[in-house]
Structure formats: structure tokens, C-alpha cells
Amino acid sequence: MDANNLLIERNILITGASSGIGKTLALSLSKFGANVIMLSKNEKALDSVYDEIKEKYNTEPMIIKCDLSHLDENKSQEITDTIEENYSRLDAIIHNAAILEKMSNIENYDFITWEKVLKVNLTSVFILSKYLIPLMKSALVPRIIFTTSSVGKKGKAFWGAYSVSKAGINALSEILSDELETISNIKVFNFNPKATQTSMRSLAYPAEHRNSQKKPDSLIEYYLWMLSEQSNSSKEIYIEFGQKLKTK
């Protein structure tokens, strides 16, 4: 999977593409030939990533400014129309964007924060998937990649709405995979990157030394596998960092 044209002419939407894992994905997938559609509320940061891609790679990236905490069906339709007008089809969605906001026990958890975290981490994922799936039906190797967490498999004290949102992502990925399995060639994965150097990790574990965890670059081989034909025969939905990937 080291060929620079592995993802040539593949149109891939990445949410949360302005920093962390999303930014690393945008740059790395562009290197392999993908046209990345970068979605984030931070337009200035997106501009910087866009400029770097245009300078280094012969691809056609695009920026979509969107605050997922305010995403509704009208905005989702607008995003869908924009992608269709510029690329005609969508080959993959990587639902990477997520927020933590705060660590708190349930008794003291703020309701507005609870709603915001669930809106960004779960509801927006549902709405975008609903509207974008029709654009994927003509793709040869279509993929929907969710991002989960260990606290989504087993709830953990003080992780509140974030933990609940990731449990919801686990269920949503399973539902969508089951629904699409017999009616399309869209393959669904739910990826757990585990402990990685990100701003969210620093917020959750402020006393932890940043360099004690792997960098986002370490995750790229997993995304390339999920996006490639090598994963066509996989029966697994849940993929986590560290597991052995099937190459045949």
C-alpha cells in the first residue's frame, strides 16, 4: 500500500479536518492521490491545510466550513449539493470530528454541554450519512468510516456525553452496515484509534506527557487499509489500532 496513486481520483470527505487526526488524514490521503473534502468550523486552519495540499500534491481538495453543533437538514442538503456539483460522486466519508468539552460526573453535568456533545459527535454523523449515502452509490470502493473510542464500548466515570455519543456511534455503525450490506457495495467500518497525541487527549489527561502517546501518522496504514480493496472481504466492522489487518 505504498503506491502514490492508491487513492487516485477518490473523493473523500473528512470531518474535523483542520487539526489532529483529521488534518493528518487530509494531508496523507492527498499524498496517495485522493481529492479530500475538508469539513471544519475553523476556516483559517482549513485554509492552511488546503494551501499545503495544493503546494505538494496534484489533487483537487475542497473546504467546507461548517459548525457541526449547528448542522441541520438544510445545511446537510447544501453540503451534499456542493459535493455533487464539484465531484459528481463521493467515494468515502470519514466521520472524524468530535468534541469532549468537559469532564464531569453526571450529577453536575451541564445540560447545554450534554446536548452540544451529542449533536457534534452523534447527531451530525447521522444527518451527514443520511444525505451523503446517495452520492456514494456509483463509487467502486465506497466506504463510511466512523470513529469510536474505548469509552464507547465500556462507559467510564466523568466521560459523560462523550462516552454516550461513542456508544451511539457503535450502534449506528452496526445498524448502517446491516442495512447497506445487501443493497449496496458500501462498506462500513468503526475505527478506534486508541490513545493518540491530540488536543482532546491533552484535555482529558492534562498530567500525561504528550509524547508518551503515538502520533496521528501511526494511524494512516489503518485508514488506507479500510479505504482500499484489501478490506473488501473483511467481515469486521470494529477495527482498532494494534490489530493485525488482513491483506488478502
C-alpha positions in Angstrom: 0.0 0.0 0.0 2.8 2.4 -0.7 1.8 3.3 -4.3 1.3 7.0 -4.5 -1.8 6.5 -6.7 -3.6 4.2 -4.3 -6.5 6.6 -3.9 -6.2 8.4 -7.2 -9.5 10.2 -8.2 -11.2 9.1 -5.0 -13.3 11.8 -3.4 -13.1 11.6 0.4 -15.0 13.7 3.0 -13.1 14.2 6.3 -14.9 15.9 9.2 -12.8 17.7 11.7 -10.0 18.1 9.1 -8.4 21.3 10.5 -6.3 19.7 13.2 -5.2 16.5 14.9 -6.1 13.2 13.2 -8.3 14.9 10.6 -5.5 17.2 9.4 -3.1 14.3 9.3 -5.6 12.3 7.2 -6.2 15.2 4.8 -2.5 15.5 4.1 -1.8 11.8 4.0 -4.7 10.8 1.8 -3.8 13.6 -0.6 -0.4 12.2 -0.9 -2.0 8.9 -2.1 -4.0 10.8 -4.8 -7.3 11.5 -3.1 -9.3 14.6 -3.5 -10.1 15.5 0.1 -13.2 17.4 1.1 -12.2 19.0 4.4 -15.0 20.0 6.8 -14.5 22.0 9.9 -15.7 25.2 11.6 -12.1 26.6 11.7 -11.8 28.1 8.2 -8.4 29.7 8.8 -6.9 26.3 9.8 -8.6 24.7 6.8 -7.1 27.3 4.5 -3.6 26.4 5.8 -4.1 22.7 5.2 -5.6 23.4 1.7 -2.6 25.5 0.7 -0.2 22.8 1.9 -2.0 20.2 -0.2 -2.1 22.4 -3.3 1.6 23.1 -2.9 2.6 19.4 -2.5 0.1 17.3 -4.4 -1.7 17.2 -7.8 -5.2 16.8 -6.3 -8.4 18.8 -6.1 -9.1 19.5 -2.4 -12.1 21.4 -1.2 -13.0 23.3 2.0 -16.5 23.2 3.6 -16.9 25.5 6.6 -19.4 24.0 9.0 -20.0 24.1 12.7 -21.4 20.6 13.4 -23.1 21.8 16.6 -25.5 23.8 14.3 -25.9 21.3 11.5 -29.4 20.8 10.3 -31.0 19.2 7.3 -30.9 22.3 5.2 -27.1 22.6 5.7 -26.7 18.9 5.1 -28.5 19.3 1.7 -26.3 22.2 0.9 -23.2 20.2 1.6 -24.5 17.3 -0.5 -25.3 19.6 -3.4 -21.8 21.3 -3.2 -20.0 17.9 -3.3 -22.2 16.7 -6.2 -21.6 19.8 -8.2 -17.9 19.7 -7.8 -17.1 15.9 -7.8 -20.3 14.2 -9.1 -19.9 11.3 -6.6 -18.5 10.6 -3.1 -16.2 7.6 -2.5 -15.8 7.8 1.2 -16.9 9.6 4.4 -14.5 9.6 7.4 -16.5 10.8 10.4 -13.6 12.1 12.5 -14.9 15.2 14.2 -15.7 15.0 17.9 -15.6 17.2 21.0 -15.2 16.4 24.7 -15.9 19.8 26.2 -15.6 18.8 29.9 -15.0 16.0 32.3 -17.7 15.8 34.9 -19.8 13.4 36.9 -23.4 13.1 35.7 -24.9 14.9 38.8 -23.0 18.1 37.8 -23.0 17.7 34.1 -24.3 20.8 32.3 -27.4 20.1 30.1 -26.3 22.5 27.3 -22.9 20.8 27.1 -24.6 17.4 27.0 -26.7 18.4 24.0 -23.8 20.0 22.2 -21.5 17.0 22.5 -24.2 14.6 21.3 -25.1 16.9 18.4 -21.5 17.1 17.2 -20.4 13.5 17.9 -23.6 11.6 17.0 -26.5 13.5 15.6 -24.4 15.3 12.9 -22.9 11.9 11.9 -26.4 10.6 11.4 -27.6 13.6 9.3 -24.5 13.7 7.1 -24.6 10.0 6.5 -28.3 10.2 5.6 -27.8 12.9 3.0 -24.5 11.7 1.5 -25.1 8.0 1.1 -26.9 8.6 -2.3 -23.7 10.2 -3.7 -21.8 7.0 -2.8 -23.8 4.5 -4.8 -21.8 4.9 -8.0 -18.4 4.6 -6.3 -16.4 1.5 -6.9 -15.0 1.1 -3.4 -17.3 3.2 -1.2 -16.6 3.4 2.5 -18.1 5.0 5.6 -15.6 5.1 8.4 -16.8 6.1 11.9 -14.5 7.0 14.8 -15.2 5.3 18.1 -13.4 5.1 21.5 -12.8 2.6 24.2 -15.2 4.6 26.5 -17.9 3.8 23.9 -17.5 0.1 24.5 -17.5 0.5 28.3 -18.7 3.6 30.0 -16.2 5.4 32.2 -16.8 7.8 35.1 -16.6 11.5 34.2 -16.7 10.9 30.4 -20.4 11.8 30.3 -21.9 12.7 26.9 -18.7 11.8 25.0 -18.9 8.2 26.3 -22.6 8.1 25.4 -22.0 9.5 22.0 -19.4 6.9 21.2 -21.7 4.1 22.4 -24.2 5.6 19.9 -21.7 5.6 17.1 -21.0 1.9 17.8 -24.7 1.1 17.4 -25.1 3.5 14.4 -22.2 1.8 12.5 -23.7 -1.6 13.1 -27.2 -0.5 12.0 -25.9 1.1 8.9 -23.7 -1.8 8.0 -26.6 -4.2 8.4 -28.9 -2.0 6.3 -26.4 -1.5 3.4 -24.9 -5.0 3.3 -27.5 -6.5 0.9 -28.5 -3.4 -1.1 -25.2 -1.7 -2.0 -21.4 -2.2 -2.0 -20.9 0.5 0.6 -18.7 -1.0 3.4 -18.9 0.4 6.9 -16.0 0.5 9.5 -15.9 1.8 13.0 -12.3 2.6 14.0 -10.9 3.0 17.5 -7.5 4.8 17.2 -6.9 4.4 20.9 -4.6 6.8 22.8 -3.1 9.3 20.3 -1.5 12.7 20.6 -4.4 15.1 20.1 -5.7 18.2 21.8 -8.7 16.2 23.1 -6.3 13.7 24.7 -4.5 16.6 26.4 -7.8 17.9 27.8 -8.8 14.5 29.2 -5.4 13.7 30.6 -3.7 17.1 31.4 -1.0 15.4 33.6 0.0 13.0 30.9 3.2 13.7 28.9 2.2 14.4 25.3 5.0 12.4 23.8 4.0 9.3 25.7 1.4 8.6 23.1 1.7 7.8 19.4 1.3 10.5 16.8 -1.7 10.5 14.3 0.6 9.4 11.5 0.7 6.0 13.1 -3.0 5.5 12.2 -2.6 6.1 8.4 -2.0 2.4 7.5 -5.3 1.5 9.1 -7.2 4.1 7.1 -5.5 3.1 3.9 -6.5 -0.5 4.5 -10.1 0.4 5.3 -10.3 2.6 2.2 -8.7 0.0 -0.1 -10.0 -3.1 -1.9 -7.9 -5.1 0.5 -10.6 -4.7 3.1 -13.4 -5.9 0.8 -13.5 -9.4 2.2 -13.4 -8.3 5.8 -16.5 -9.2 7.9 -15.5 -7.0 10.8 -17.0 -3.6 11.4 -15.0 -2.7 14.5 -11.3 -2.1 13.8 -8.8 -0.9 16.5 -5.3 0.3 16.4 -2.9 -2.6 17.1 -4.9 -5.4 15.5 -3.5 -7.3 12.6 -5.0 -6.3 9.3 -6.0 -8.9 6.7 -4.2 -8.3 3.4 -5.8 -11.0 1.3 
